[in-house]
Amino acid sequence: MNKKQWYESLFENYGQKYDNEIFTQGTLGECDFIESELKYNTLLHILDVGCGTGRHTIELTKRGYSVTGIDLSETQLKRAKEKAGNNNLTIDFQQQDARKLTFNSEFDIAIMLCEGGFPLMETDEMNFEILKSVTKSLRAHGKFIFTTLNGLFPLYHSVEEFCASASQDGNATYRSNTFDLMTFRDHNTTEFEDDFGNRKILECNERYYVPSEITWLLKSLGYSKVDIFGAKLGEFSRNHTLTTEDFEMLVIAEK
């Protein structure tokens, strides 16, 4: 049996704690932005890639949209289904690998927020497989909205200091960060407590991307328009110009 990757271990038995992490608190504002990008057309079908505990999936469903949520983690999906049930919502949640989605031209829009799979994969090729797989799932004039780590940030700042400043008691902590200029990967030790109170320490690495890379990857997949902005928690907007101060970037690609 293959050894579990760090991102698989991270999300195991972490559904409830995950919902309390500081980076999951911007759901309402982020869904406001998605709605504006959809021009409030509730007939459009949405795919939520790396949906986690379903926070965007559930909120958009409440607002009248048809959303399918996929995630690799069984425990994250279990939590998502519980939350949907508590809200009396019937939502199609599926356990799927974002690199090998089973959809073909079925969705009008795909969202992939808060590092939903991309850019957590262990190779650049695997990350690209996610972009390719999501693209295949979209219809002819589909739109792809996602956030990813901004490669300009670690050139000017310490990732470890940023993570420490953005953390609260009880949240996951990240330390021993080393940013590799040749690969644009940040290697770190993540320490957290799962839903059962078990302390876990994982050796992780995440890929940071610069805007020109993202643009090239998406243009090579056939997107005609790629816009990139600074991603501000709970305040996504086309008015936020990406700078070296933004930890994440917001990408909006149109076929």
C-alpha positions as a Markdown table, in Angstrom:
| # | Residue | x | y | z |
|---|---|---|---|---|
| 1 | Met | 0.0 | 0.0 | 0.0 |
| 2 | Asn | 1.3 | 3.5 | -0.9 |
| 3 | Lys | 2.5 | 5.7 | 1.9 |
| 4 | Lys | 0.0 | 8.5 | 2.7 |
| 5 | Gln | 1.0 | 11.9 | 1.5 |
| 6 | Trp | 1.2 | 14.7 | 4.0 |
| 7 | Tyr | -2.0 | 16.3 | 2.7 |
| 8 | Glu | -3.9 | 13.1 | 3.1 |
| 9 | Ser | -2.7 | 12.7 | 6.7 |
| 10 | Leu | -3.4 | 16.4 | 7.4 |
| 11 | Phe | -7.1 | 16.2 | 6.6 |
| 12 | Glu | -7.8 | 12.9 | 8.3 |
| 13 | Asn | -10.1 | 13.3 | 11.3 |
| 14 | Tyr | -9.7 | 17.1 | 11.0 |
| 15 | Gly | -13.2 | 18.2 | 9.9 |
| 16 | Gln | -14.3 | 20.0 | 13.0 |
| 17 | Lys | -10.9 | 21.6 | 13.8 |
| 18 | Tyr | -10.6 | 22.6 | 10.2 |
| 19 | Asp | -13.7 | 24.7 | 10.4 |
| 20 | Asn | -12.2 | 26.7 | 13.3 |
| 21 | Glu | -9.0 | 27.6 | 11.4 |
| 22 | Ile | -8.6 | 31.3 | 10.8 |
| 23 | Phe | -8.3 | 30.8 | 7.0 |
| 24 | Thr | -11.8 | 29.3 | 6.8 |
| 25 | Gln | -13.6 | 32.3 | 8.2 |
| 26 | Gly | -14.1 | 34.2 | 4.9 |
| 27 | Thr | -16.8 | 32.0 | 3.4 |
| 28 | Leu | -19.7 | 34.6 | 3.1 |
| 29 | Gly | -17.6 | 37.3 | 1.4 |
| 30 | Glu | -16.0 | 34.8 | -0.9 |
| 31 | Cys | -19.4 | 33.4 | -2.0 |
| 32 | Asp | -20.6 | 37.0 | -2.6 |
| 33 | Phe | -17.8 | 37.4 | -5.0 |
| 34 | Ile | -18.5 | 34.0 | -6.7 |
| 35 | Glu | -22.1 | 35.1 | -7.1 |
| 36 | Ser | -21.1 | 38.3 | -8.7 |
| 37 | Glu | -18.8 | 36.4 | -11.2 |
| 38 | Leu | -21.8 | 34.2 | -12.0 |
| 39 | Lys | -24.0 | 37.3 | -12.5 |
| 40 | Tyr | -26.4 | 35.7 | -10.0 |
| 41 | Asn | -27.5 | 33.1 | -12.5 |
| 42 | Thr | -28.7 | 30.2 | -10.3 |
| 43 | Leu | -29.1 | 28.0 | -13.4 |
| 44 | Leu | -25.4 | 27.6 | -13.6 |
| 45 | His | -23.8 | 24.4 | -12.4 |
| 46 | Ile | -20.8 | 24.7 | -10.0 |
| 47 | Leu | -18.0 | 22.3 | -9.3 |
| 48 | Asp | -16.2 | 22.8 | -5.9 |
| 49 | Val | -12.8 | 21.2 | -6.1 |
| 50 | Gly | -11.2 | 20.3 | -2.8 |
| 51 | Cys | -14.5 | 21.3 | -1.1 |
| 52 | Gly | -13.2 | 20.1 | 2.3 |
| 53 | Thr | -16.0 | 20.4 | 4.9 |
| 54 | Gly | -18.2 | 22.0 | 2.2 |
| 55 | Arg | -18.2 | 25.6 | 3.4 |
| 56 | His | -18.5 | 27.2 | 0.0 |
| 57 | Thr | -20.6 | 24.3 | -1.4 |
| 58 | Ile | -23.2 | 24.6 | 1.4 |
| 59 | Glu | -23.3 | 28.4 | 1.3 |
| 60 | Leu | -23.8 | 28.5 | -2.5 |
| 61 | Thr | -26.5 | 25.8 | -2.3 |
| 62 | Lys | -28.3 | 27.9 | 0.3 |
| 63 | Arg | -28.3 | 30.7 | -2.2 |
| 64 | Gly | -30.0 | 28.5 | -4.8 |
| 65 | Tyr | -27.1 | 27.2 | -6.9 |
| 66 | Ser | -26.6 | 23.6 | -7.9 |
| 67 | Val | -23.1 | 22.6 | -6.6 |
| 68 | Thr | -21.2 | 19.3 | -6.7 |
| 69 | Gly | -18.4 | 19.1 | -4.1 |
| 70 | Ile | -15.4 | 16.8 | -4.5 |
| 71 | Asp | -12.6 | 16.0 | -2.1 |
| 72 | Leu | -10.0 | 13.3 | -1.5 |
| 73 | Ser | -10.6 | 13.2 | 2.3 |
| 74 | Glu | -13.3 | 10.9 | 3.5 |
| 75 | Thr | -13.4 | 12.6 | 7.0 |
| 76 | Gln | -13.7 | 16.1 | 5.4 |
| 77 | Leu | -16.6 | 14.9 | 3.3 |
| 78 | Lys | -18.3 | 13.2 | 6.3 |
| 79 | Arg | -18.2 | 16.5 | 8.1 |
| 80 | Ala | -19.5 | 18.3 | 4.9 |
| 81 | Lys | -22.5 | 15.8 | 4.7 |
| 82 | Glu | -23.3 | 16.3 | 8.4 |
| 83 | Lys | -23.3 | 20.1 | 8.0 |
| 84 | Ala | -25.5 | 19.8 | 4.8 |
| 85 | Gly | -27.9 | 17.6 | 6.8 |
| 86 | Asn | -28.0 | 20.1 | 9.6 |
| 87 | Asn | -29.1 | 22.7 | 7.1 |
| 88 | Asn | -31.7 | 20.3 | 5.5 |
| 89 | Leu | -29.8 | 20.5 | 2.2 |
| 90 | Thr | -29.3 | 17.6 | -0.2 |
| 91 | Ile | -25.9 | 18.1 | -1.9 |
| 92 | Asp | -23.9 | 15.8 | -4.2 |
| 93 | Phe | -20.6 | 15.3 | -2.3 |
| 94 | Gln | -18.2 | 12.8 | -4.0 |
| 95 | Gln | -14.9 | 11.4 | -2.9 |
| 96 | Gln | -12.6 | 11.9 | -6.0 |
| 97 | Asp | -9.0 | 12.7 | -6.7 |
| 98 | Ala | -8.8 | 16.1 | -8.4 |
| 99 | Arg | -6.1 | 14.8 | -10.7 |
| 100 | Lys | -8.5 | 12.2 | -12.2 |
| 101 | Leu | -12.0 | 13.8 | -12.1 |
| 102 | Thr | -14.7 | 11.7 | -13.8 |
| 103 | Phe | -16.6 | 14.7 | -15.3 |
| 104 | Asn | -16.6 | 15.8 | -18.9 |
| 105 | Ser | -18.0 | 19.2 | -19.9 |
| 106 | Glu | -20.6 | 19.1 | -17.1 |
| 107 | Phe | -20.1 | 22.4 | -15.3 |
| 108 | Asp | -20.3 | 26.1 | -16.1 |
| 109 | Ile | -18.0 | 27.1 | -13.3 |
| 110 | Ala | -15.3 | 25.5 | -11.2 |
| 111 | Ile | -14.1 | 26.9 | -7.9 |
| 112 | Met | -11.0 | 25.7 | -6.0 |
| 113 | Leu | -10.4 | 27.8 | -3.0 |
| 114 | Cys | -8.0 | 27.8 | 0.0 |
| 115 | Glu | -5.5 | 25.5 | -1.8 |
| 116 | Gly | -8.1 | 22.8 | -2.6 |
| 117 | Gly | -5.6 | 20.2 | -3.9 |
| 118 | Phe | -3.6 | 22.6 | -6.1 |
| 119 | Pro | -0.8 | 23.4 | -5.1 |
| 120 | Leu | -0.3 | 20.7 | -2.5 |
| 121 | Met | 0.8 | 17.9 | -4.8 |
| 122 | Glu | 4.3 | 16.5 | -4.6 |
| 123 | Thr | 5.3 | 17.3 | -8.2 |
| 124 | Asp | 4.5 | 20.2 | -10.6 |
| 125 | Glu | 3.2 | 17.6 | -13.1 |
| 126 | Met | 0.6 | 16.4 | -10.5 |
| 127 | Asn | -0.5 | 20.0 | -9.9 |
| 128 | Phe | -0.8 | 20.5 | -13.6 |
| 129 | Glu | -3.0 | 17.3 | -13.8 |
| 130 | Ile | -5.4 | 19.0 | -11.4 |
| 131 | Leu | -5.7 | 22.1 | -13.7 |
| 132 | Lys | -6.2 | 19.8 | -16.7 |
| 133 | Ser | -8.8 | 17.6 | -15.0 |
| 134 | Val | -10.8 | 20.6 | -13.8 |
| 135 | Thr | -10.7 | 22.2 | -17.3 |
| 136 | Lys | -12.0 | 18.9 | -18.8 |
| 137 | Ser | -14.9 | 19.1 | -16.4 |
| 138 | Leu | -16.0 | 22.6 | -17.7 |
| 139 | Arg | -18.3 | 23.3 | -20.5 |
| 140 | Ala | -17.2 | 25.3 | -23.6 |
| 141 | His | -17.4 | 28.8 | -22.2 |
| 142 | Gly | -16.7 | 27.8 | -18.6 |
| 143 | Lys | -15.0 | 29.8 | -15.9 |
| 144 | Phe | -12.4 | 28.6 | -13.4 |
| 145 | Ile | -11.9 | 30.6 | -10.1 |
| 146 | Phe | -9.2 | 29.5 | -7.7 |
| 147 | Thr | -6.8 | 30.7 | -5.1 |
| 148 | Thr | -3.2 | 29.6 | -4.9 |
| 149 | Leu | 0.0 | 30.6 | -3.1 |
| 150 | Asn | 1.7 | 33.7 | -4.4 |
| 151 | Gly | 5.3 | 33.0 | -5.3 |
| 152 | Leu | 6.1 | 36.8 | -5.1 |
| 153 | Phe | 5.4 | 36.7 | -1.3 |
| 154 | Pro | 8.3 | 34.5 | -0.1 |
| 155 | Leu | 10.8 | 36.5 | -2.1 |
| 156 | Tyr | 10.2 | 39.4 | 0.2 |
| 157 | His | 8.9 | 37.9 | 3.4 |
| 158 | Ser | 9.3 | 35.0 | 5.8 |
| 159 | Val | 6.5 | 32.5 | 5.3 |
| 160 | Glu | 7.1 | 31.2 | 8.9 |
| 161 | Glu | 6.6 | 34.7 | 10.4 |
| 162 | Phe | 3.4 | 35.2 | 8.3 |
| 163 | Cys | 1.9 | 31.9 | 9.4 |
| 164 | Ala | 2.7 | 32.7 | 13.1 |
| 165 | Ser | 1.1 | 36.1 | 12.9 |
| 166 | Ala | -2.0 | 34.7 | 11.3 |
| 167 | Ser | -2.5 | 31.9 | 13.8 |
| 168 | Gln | -4.6 | 31.7 | 16.9 |
| 169 | Asp | -4.5 | 29.4 | 19.9 |
| 170 | Gly | -5.7 | 25.9 | 19.0 |
| 171 | Asn | -4.9 | 26.4 | 15.3 |
| 172 | Ala | -2.3 | 24.5 | 13.3 |
| 173 | Thr | 1.3 | 25.9 | 13.5 |
| 174 | Tyr | 3.9 | 25.9 | 10.8 |
| 175 | Arg | 7.7 | 26.1 | 11.5 |
| 176 | Ser | 11.1 | 25.3 | 10.2 |
| 177 | Asn | 10.1 | 26.8 | 6.8 |
| 178 | Thr | 12.7 | 26.6 | 4.1 |
| 179 | Phe | 11.8 | 28.2 | 0.8 |
| 180 | Asp | 13.6 | 26.7 | -2.2 |
| 181 | Leu | 14.3 | 29.3 | -4.9 |
| 182 | Met | 15.0 | 26.6 | -7.5 |
| 183 | Thr | 11.6 | 24.8 | -7.1 |
| 184 | Phe | 9.5 | 27.6 | -5.4 |
| 185 | Arg | 8.5 | 25.0 | -2.8 |
| 186 | Asp | 8.2 | 25.8 | 0.9 |
| 187 | His | 9.1 | 22.9 | 3.1 |
| 188 | Asn | 7.8 | 23.1 | 6.7 |
| 189 | Thr | 6.8 | 21.1 | 9.8 |
| 190 | Thr | 3.1 | 21.4 | 10.5 |
| 191 | Glu | 1.9 | 20.7 | 14.0 |
| 192 | Phe | -1.8 | 20.4 | 14.9 |
| 193 | Glu | -4.3 | 18.5 | 17.0 |
| 194 | Asp | -7.0 | 16.4 | 15.2 |
| 195 | Asp | -10.7 | 16.1 | 16.2 |
| 196 | Phe | -9.9 | 13.3 | 18.7 |
| 197 | Gly | -7.2 | 15.4 | 20.5 |
| 198 | Asn | -4.3 | 13.5 | 18.9 |
| 199 | Arg | -1.2 | 15.7 | 18.3 |
| 200 | Lys | 0.2 | 15.3 | 14.8 |
| 201 | Ile | 3.5 | 16.5 | 13.3 |
| 202 | Leu | 3.8 | 16.4 | 9.5 |
| 203 | Glu | 6.6 | 17.2 | 7.1 |
| 204 | Cys | 4.9 | 19.2 | 4.4 |
| 205 | Asn | 5.7 | 21.0 | 1.2 |
| 206 | Glu | 3.7 | 23.4 | -0.9 |
| 207 | Arg | 4.4 | 24.9 | -4.3 |
| 208 | Tyr | 4.2 | 28.7 | -4.7 |
| 209 | Tyr | 3.5 | 30.0 | -8.2 |
| 210 | Val | 4.3 | 33.3 | -9.8 |
| 211 | Pro | 1.6 | 35.0 | -11.9 |
| 212 | Ser | 3.3 | 34.4 | -15.3 |
| 213 | Glu | 3.5 | 30.7 | -14.6 |
| 214 | Ile | -0.2 | 30.4 | -13.8 |
| 215 | Thr | -1.1 | 32.4 | -16.9 |
| 216 | Trp | 1.1 | 30.2 | -19.1 |
| 217 | Leu | -0.3 | 27.0 | -17.6 |
| 218 | Leu | -3.9 | 28.1 | -18.1 |
| 219 | Lys | -3.3 | 29.5 | -21.6 |
| 220 | Ser | -1.7 | 26.2 | -22.6 |
| 221 | Leu | -5.0 | 24.5 | -21.4 |
| 222 | Gly | -7.0 | 26.7 | -23.8 |
| 223 | Tyr | -8.2 | 29.5 | -21.6 |
| 224 | Ser | -8.6 | 32.7 | -23.6 |
| 225 | Lys | -8.6 | 35.1 | -20.6 |
| 226 | Val | -6.7 | 34.9 | -17.4 |
| 227 | Asp | -6.9 | 37.6 | -14.7 |
| 228 | Ile | -5.0 | 37.5 | -11.4 |
| 229 | Phe | -5.6 | 39.5 | -8.3 |
| 230 | Gly | -4.5 | 39.6 | -4.7 |
| 231 | Ala | -6.7 | 37.2 | -2.6 |
| 232 | Lys | -7.9 | 38.8 | 0.6 |
| 233 | Leu | -9.6 | 36.5 | 3.1 |
| 234 | Gly | -13.4 | 36.9 | 2.7 |
| 235 | Glu | -13.0 | 39.9 | 0.5 |
| 236 | Phe | -12.3 | 38.6 | -3.0 |
| 237 | Ser | -12.4 | 41.4 | -5.6 |
| 238 | Arg | -11.2 | 42.4 | -9.0 |
| 239 | Asn | -10.1 | 45.7 | -7.4 |
| 240 | His | -7.2 | 44.1 | -5.4 |
| 241 | Thr | -4.1 | 44.4 | -7.5 |
| 242 | Leu | -1.7 | 41.5 | -6.7 |
| 243 | Thr | 1.4 | 42.7 | -4.8 |
| 244 | Thr | 4.3 | 41.1 | -3.0 |
| 245 | Glu | 2.3 | 41.6 | 0.2 |
| 246 | Asp | -0.4 | 39.1 | -0.8 |
| 247 | Phe | 0.1 | 35.6 | 0.6 |
| 248 | Glu | -2.4 | 34.2 | -2.0 |
| 249 | Met | -3.5 | 35.1 | -5.4 |
| 250 | Leu | -7.0 | 35.0 | -6.9 |
| 251 | Val | -7.1 | 33.5 | -10.4 |
| 252 | Ile | -10.1 | 33.9 | -12.7 |
| 253 | Ala | -9.8 | 32.1 | -16.0 |
| 254 | Glu | -12.3 | 32.0 | -18.8 |
| 255 | Lys | -12.4 | 29.5 | -21.7 |
